């Protein structure tokens, strides 16, 4: 009966995410007041985790596997589905180099953006079954590169135009797109690479942008579309995108950042993909409503951006090329299990007599 109890505990431990790789000496550390745990360790046969998307109680992570960002050389990516506690539920392999990964609530599909540097395509994934379409092409690349990320808003579907071919960049940095039966139709320019923008930083004024690295897209808590100019070290805020009342503002940053997420306030969890350690971490703490949390790929850190002056306060240091992020409510880790099995069970990882105890998970 003792052996049976231990076997059952092993099953429960895997199901709840208690069983995982031991932390390494090179693991990053969190600032005081925050906790950092491993959400998902290295995925067998895959590498370079990047974009993260959440759908209900599931988390999806794209693994670029070191493929060419143009899709050349037979690049193949892995999209992995995890439970809210980091238990691997399944994977699907898609053709091309996956970068942006977003959930379209209107259609119930995941968009996996492939080949951000050239020859971009889109793969649509059913988040329940992981069934994936063949890659479908975009109708045009007027900026000369590929497409990196997508954001779904009330005003339409917006895509960042990455790897522009000109400097200065006079092509589009953000475009609107429409999914069609034959592919993805690229519409008008929402933000030009050389658009005029108001400067948020102290001193203010206006500036002409030269966005040479349009990257991640998201919406902030006020409904503004936010573009990350990664190597440009800028965040561009687009109010009322694609309308006659659109206005642009730019925040110059202290370092380059990749993904940026905005907290809704209270105790929350930030998942981030640490590309070179092949690990997805979970940072848990209390955040203010509207707080911007960014993956500082150049500084190997996760930081809180001051949205008035562009300075960044470290929340995690010692990472190894952090990139994709997602934010969720705080998720408590299962800590105590008691299983009735002939009067014995596992409590806190120790075999104990449990007669008369209820089965609990805390």
C-alpha positions as CSV (number, residue, x, y, z in Angstrom):
1,X,0.0,0.0,0.0
2,X,2.9,2.4,0.7
3,X,4.3,1.7,-2.8
4,X,0.9,2.4,-4.3
5,X,0.6,5.7,-2.4
6,X,4.0,6.8,-3.7
7,X,3.1,6.0,-7.3
8,X,-0.1,8.0,-7.0
9,X,1.8,10.9,-5.6
10,X,4.1,10.8,-8.6
11,X,1.1,11.2,-10.9
12,X,-0.4,14.0,-8.8
13,X,3.0,15.8,-8.7
14,X,3.3,15.7,-12.5
15,X,-0.3,16.8,-13.0
16,X,0.1,19.8,-10.7
17,X,3.5,20.9,-11.8
18,X,5.2,20.0,-8.5
19,X,7.7,17.8,-10.3
20,X,10.2,19.9,-12.3
21,X,13.8,20.5,-13.1
22,X,15.9,21.6,-10.1
23,X,16.9,25.3,-10.3
24,X,20.3,25.9,-11.6
25,X,23.0,28.2,-10.2
26,X,22.6,30.6,-13.2
27,X,18.9,31.2,-12.4
28,X,17.8,34.8,-12.4
29,X,16.7,36.6,-9.2
30,X,13.8,38.8,-8.4
31,X,13.7,42.1,-6.6
32,X,12.6,42.3,-3.0
33,X,8.9,41.8,-2.6
34,X,8.6,39.6,-5.7
35,X,8.9,35.8,-6.2
36,X,10.4,34.1,-9.1
37,X,9.7,30.4,-10.0
38,X,10.2,28.2,-13.0
39,X,6.9,27.9,-15.0
40,X,8.3,25.5,-17.7
41,X,11.8,24.1,-18.0
42,X,13.5,23.2,-21.3
43,X,11.2,21.5,-23.7
44,X,12.7,18.3,-25.2
45,X,13.5,18.7,-28.9
46,X,12.8,22.4,-28.9
47,X,14.7,25.6,-28.0
48,X,14.5,29.4,-27.9
49,X,11.1,30.1,-26.3
50,X,9.7,33.5,-27.3
51,X,6.1,34.7,-27.6
52,X,3.5,33.7,-24.9
53,X,-0.2,33.8,-25.2
54,X,-2.9,32.8,-22.7
55,X,-6.3,31.3,-23.6
56,X,-8.5,30.7,-20.6
57,X,-6.5,28.5,-18.1
58,X,-4.0,27.5,-20.7
59,X,-0.6,29.1,-21.7
60,X,0.9,28.8,-25.2
61,X,4.6,29.3,-25.9
62,X,6.3,29.5,-29.3
63,X,9.7,27.9,-29.7
64,X,11.7,29.2,-32.6
65,X,14.2,26.3,-32.5
66,X,17.0,28.5,-33.8
67,X,15.4,28.7,-37.3
68,X,16.2,31.5,-39.8
69,X,13.8,34.5,-39.3
70,X,13.2,34.5,-43.0
71,X,12.0,30.9,-42.9
72,X,14.9,29.8,-45.1
73,X,16.6,26.4,-44.7
74,X,13.4,24.6,-43.7
75,X,12.9,26.5,-40.4
76,X,10.3,24.7,-38.2
77,X,8.8,26.0,-34.9
78,X,7.1,24.4,-32.0
79,X,3.9,25.7,-30.3
80,X,3.5,24.2,-26.8
81,X,0.4,24.2,-24.8
82,X,0.7,24.2,-21.0
83,X,-1.7,24.2,-18.0
84,X,-1.9,27.2,-15.8
85,X,0.7,25.5,-13.5
86,X,3.2,24.7,-16.4
87,X,2.2,21.1,-17.1
88,X,2.9,20.3,-20.8
89,X,-0.4,19.3,-22.5
90,X,0.7,19.0,-26.1
91,X,2.7,20.5,-28.9
92,X,2.3,21.2,-32.6
93,X,5.0,21.8,-35.2
94,X,4.6,24.6,-37.7
95,X,6.6,25.5,-40.8
96,X,8.6,28.7,-40.5
97,X,10.2,30.8,-37.7
98,X,7.5,31.7,-35.2
99,X,7.7,35.0,-33.5
100,X,4.4,36.7,-32.6
101,X,1.7,34.5,-31.0
102,X,-1.7,36.0,-30.2
103,X,-5.2,34.7,-29.5
104,X,-8.1,36.1,-31.6
105,X,-11.1,35.9,-29.3
106,X,-13.5,36.7,-32.2
107,X,-12.6,33.6,-34.1
108,X,-11.3,31.4,-31.3
109,X,-7.9,30.9,-33.1
110,X,-4.3,31.4,-32.2
111,X,-2.3,33.5,-34.7
112,X,1.3,32.3,-35.1
113,X,3.2,34.9,-37.1
114,X,6.0,33.3,-39.1
115,X,9.2,34.7,-40.6
116,X,9.5,38.2,-39.2
117,X,12.4,39.2,-41.4
118,X,11.1,38.2,-44.9
119,X,8.5,36.0,-46.7
120,X,6.0,36.3,-43.8
121,X,3.2,33.8,-43.4
122,X,0.5,33.1,-40.8
123,X,-0.5,29.8,-39.2
124,X,-3.8,29.5,-37.4
125,X,-4.1,27.1,-34.5
126,X,-7.1,25.6,-32.7
127,X,-6.2,26.1,-29.0
128,X,-8.3,23.1,-27.9
129,X,-7.0,20.5,-30.4
130,X,-3.8,22.1,-31.5
131,X,-4.8,21.5,-35.1
132,X,-2.9,23.9,-37.3
133,X,-3.4,25.3,-40.8
134,X,-0.8,25.3,-43.5
135,X,1.1,28.6,-43.6
136,X,-0.8,31.3,-45.6
137,X,0.9,34.3,-47.1
138,X,0.5,38.0,-46.6
139,X,-0.5,40.0,-49.7
140,X,2.3,42.6,-49.6
141,X,5.4,43.8,-47.7
142,X,5.7,47.4,-48.8
143,X,8.3,48.0,-46.1
144,X,10.6,45.3,-47.6
145,X,10.8,42.9,-44.6
146,X,8.4,40.7,-42.7
147,X,5.6,40.9,-40.1
148,X,6.4,40.3,-36.4
149,X,3.4,40.7,-34.1
150,X,-0.3,41.2,-34.1
151,X,-2.9,42.9,-31.9
152,X,-6.6,42.6,-32.0
153,X,-8.7,45.7,-31.2
154,X,-12.1,47.2,-31.6
155,X,-10.8,49.2,-34.6
156,X,-9.3,46.2,-36.4
157,X,-6.4,43.8,-36.6
158,X,-3.0,45.4,-36.5
159,X,0.4,44.0,-37.4
160,X,3.9,45.3,-36.9
161,X,6.0,45.6,-40.1
162,X,9.4,44.4,-39.0
163,X,12.9,44.4,-40.6
164,X,12.3,47.4,-42.9
165,X,14.5,47.7,-45.9
166,X,15.3,51.4,-45.8
167,X,17.0,53.8,-43.5
168,X,15.4,56.2,-42.9
169,X,12.3,54.1,-42.8
170,X,9.7,55.7,-45.0
171,X,7.6,52.6,-45.2
172,X,4.9,51.4,-42.8
173,X,5.7,50.4,-39.2
174,X,2.2,49.2,-38.4
175,X,-0.4,48.1,-40.9
176,X,-4.0,46.9,-40.7
177,X,-4.8,43.4,-42.0
178,X,-7.8,41.3,-42.9
179,X,-7.8,37.5,-42.9
180,X,-9.2,36.1,-46.2
181,X,-9.8,32.7,-47.6
182,X,-6.5,32.9,-49.6
183,X,-4.3,34.5,-47.1
184,X,-3.9,37.8,-45.2
185,X,-4.7,41.0,-47.0
186,X,-2.5,44.0,-46.0
187,X,-4.5,47.2,-45.8
188,X,-3.5,50.8,-45.1
189,X,-0.6,52.1,-43.1
190,X,-1.6,52.8,-39.5
191,X,1.8,54.1,-38.4
192,X,4.6,55.1,-40.8
193,X,8.2,54.5,-39.9
194,X,8.8,58.2,-40.2
195,X,5.6,59.4,-38.5
196,X,5.4,62.5,-36.4
197,X,5.0,61.9,-32.6
198,X,4.7,63.9,-29.4
199,X,7.6,63.2,-27.1
200,X,6.4,62.0,-23.6
201,X,9.8,62.4,-21.9
202,X,10.6,65.6,-20.0
203,X,11.2,68.4,-22.4
204,X,8.3,67.2,-24.6
205,X,8.0,68.6,-28.1
206,X,7.5,66.6,-31.3
207,X,9.8,64.4,-33.3
208,X,10.0,62.6,-36.6
209,X,10.4,58.9,-35.9
210,X,12.8,56.6,-37.7
211,X,11.6,53.1,-36.6
212,X,14.2,50.7,-37.8
213,X,13.1,47.8,-35.6
214,X,9.3,47.7,-35.2
215,X,8.6,44.6,-33.1
216,X,6.0,43.7,-30.5
217,X,2.4,45.1,-30.4
218,X,-0.1,45.3,-27.6
219,X,-2.8,47.5,-26.1
220,X,-2.4,49.3,-22.8
221,X,-5.1,49.8,-20.2
222,X,-6.4,53.0,-21.8
223,X,-6.9,51.3,-25.2
224,X,-3.8,52.8,-26.9
225,X,-2.0,50.5,-29.4
226,X,1.6,50.2,-28.2
227,X,4.5,49.4,-30.6
228,X,7.9,48.5,-29.3
229,X,10.8,49.8,-31.4
230,X,13.2,47.3,-30.0
231,X,16.7,48.5,-31.1
232,X,15.2,52.0,-31.4
233,X,14.8,51.9,-27.6
234,X,11.3,53.4,-27.9
235,X,7.7,52.7,-27.1
236,X,5.2,54.4,-29.5
237,X,1.7,54.9,-28.2
238,X,-1.1,55.1,-30.9
239,X,-4.4,56.6,-29.7
240,X,-7.4,55.7,-31.9
241,X,-5.4,53.7,-34.4
242,X,-6.5,53.8,-38.0
243,X,-9.0,56.6,-37.5
244,X,-9.2,60.2,-38.4
245,X,-8.5,61.1,-34.8
246,X,-5.4,59.0,-34.4
247,X,-2.5,60.6,-32.5
248,X,1.0,59.3,-31.8
249,X,3.3,59.8,-28.9
250,X,6.7,58.3,-28.2
251,X,8.6,57.4,-25.0
252,X,12.4,57.1,-25.2
253,X,13.7,54.3,-23.1
254,X,16.9,53.7,-21.1
255,X,17.5,50.4,-22.8
256,X,16.1,48.2,-25.6
257,X,13.0,46.1,-24.7
258,X,11.1,43.4,-26.4
259,X,7.6,42.5,-25.1
260,X,5.8,44.9,-22.8
261,X,2.7,44.0,-20.8
262,X,0.4,46.2,-18.8
263,X,-0.8,45.2,-15.3
264,X,-4.5,45.5,-14.4
265,X,-3.5,46.1,-10.7
266,X,-3.1,43.9,-7.6
267,X,-1.3,40.7,-7.2
268,X,-0.5,39.3,-10.6
269,X,1.9,36.9,-12.4
270,X,4.2,37.9,-15.3
271,X,5.3,34.9,-17.4
272,X,8.5,35.6,-19.5
273,X,10.4,33.4,-21.9
274,X,14.1,33.3,-21.2
275,X,15.3,32.4,-24.7
276,X,18.9,31.3,-24.1
277,X,18.1,29.3,-21.0
278,X,15.2,27.6,-22.8
279,X,13.0,28.3,-19.7
280,X,9.8,30.2,-19.0
281,X,9.7,31.9,-15.6
282,X,6.9,33.3,-13.5
283,X,7.4,36.5,-11.7
284,X,4.7,37.1,-9.0
285,X,4.1,40.3,-7.1
286,X,1.8,43.3,-6.6
287,X,1.6,45.7,-9.5
288,X,-0.2,49.0,-9.9
289,X,-2.9,49.4,-12.5
290,X,-1.4,50.4,-15.9
291,X,2.2,49.5,-14.8
292,X,4.3,48.6,-17.8
293,X,6.5,45.5,-17.3
294,X,9.1,45.0,-20.1
295,X,11.5,42.3,-21.1
296,X,14.9,44.0,-21.4
297,X,16.6,41.7,-23.8
298,X,19.8,43.8,-23.9
299,X,20.1,44.2,-20.2
300,X,19.0,40.6,-19.4
301,X,16.3,41.8,-17.0
302,X,12.6,42.3,-16.5
303,X,11.8,45.9,-15.5
304,X,9.0,48.3,-14.6
305,X,9.0,51.2,-17.0
306,X,8.4,54.7,-15.7
307,X,5.9,56.0,-18.3
308,X,6.8,59.6,-17.6
309,X,10.5,59.6,-18.2
310,X,11.4,56.2,-19.7
311,X,13.6,54.9,-16.8
312,X,13.3,51.3,-16.0
313,X,13.4,49.8,-12.4
314,X,14.7,46.2,-12.3
315,X,12.3,43.5,-11.1
316,X,14.3,40.5,-12.3
317,X,18.1,40.5,-13.0
318,X,20.4,37.8,-14.3
319,X,18.1,36.5,-17.0
320,X,19.5,35.1,-20.3
321,X,17.9,37.0,-23.2
322,X,14.3,37.5,-22.0
323,X,11.7,38.1,-24.8
324,X,8.0,37.1,-24.8
325,X,5.8,38.0,-21.9
326,X,2.2,37.4,-20.7
327,X,0.4,38.6,-17.6
328,X,-2.2,36.6,-15.6
329,X,-3.7,36.7,-12.2
330,X,-1.6,35.3,-9.4
331,X,-1.7,31.5,-9.4
332,X,-1.0,29.7,-6.1
333,X,1.3,26.7,-6.4
334,X,-0.2,23.5,-5.0
335,X,1.8,23.0,-1.8
336,X,0.2,20.2,0.2
337,X,-1.5,17.0,-0.9
338,X,-3.0,14.3,1.3
339,X,-4.2,11.2,-0.4
340,X,-6.2,8.5,1.4
341,X,-4.7,5.2,0.5
342,X,-5.2,2.5,3.1
343,X,-4.5,5.0,5.8
344,X,-1.3,6.4,4.2
345,X,-0.6,9.3,1.8
346,X,1.8,12.1,1.0
347,X,1.6,15.3,2.9
348,X,4.1,18.0,2.1
349,X,6.2,15.5,0.1
350,X,6.5,13.2,3.2
351,X,4.8,9.8,3.5
352,X,2.5,10.1,6.5
353,X,-0.4,8.2,8.1
354,X,-3.5,10.1,6.8
355,X,-6.4,8.1,8.3
356,X,-9.2,10.5,9.0
357,X,-7.8,13.3,6.9
358,X,-9.5,14.8,3.9
359,X,-7.9,15.0,0.5
360,X,-6.7,18.6,0.2
361,X,-4.7,20.8,-2.2
362,X,-3.4,24.1,-0.8
